[in-house]
Amino acid sequence: MQDIKELSFEECLTELESIIKRMEGGEVKLSESVNLYERGIALKTRCEEILKSAQLKIEKIQLKPSQNGDEFETVPFDLNENK
């Protein structure tokens, strides 16, 4: 099994979906279910880390009034703005 920190978002999501399907199938032994559950939690956490990192890099474009007419500028994405 590959180290989770080395996986891309898409790889984490694909593996997480696979784990969910296997567990929902009901054919996994209890000990393996526990291991799969722990891996699934780690994959979910990694996906959240990747998404948060991407979100922090996003910039939004806003209209900035100026004396020469309206101009556009980019500003950092504010995580707290929509809360």
Secondary structure, 3 states (H helix, E strand, C coil): CCCHHHCCHHHHHHHHHHHHHHHHHCCCCHHHHHHHHHHHHHHHHHHHHHHHHHHHHCEEEEEECCCCCCEEEEEECCCCCCC
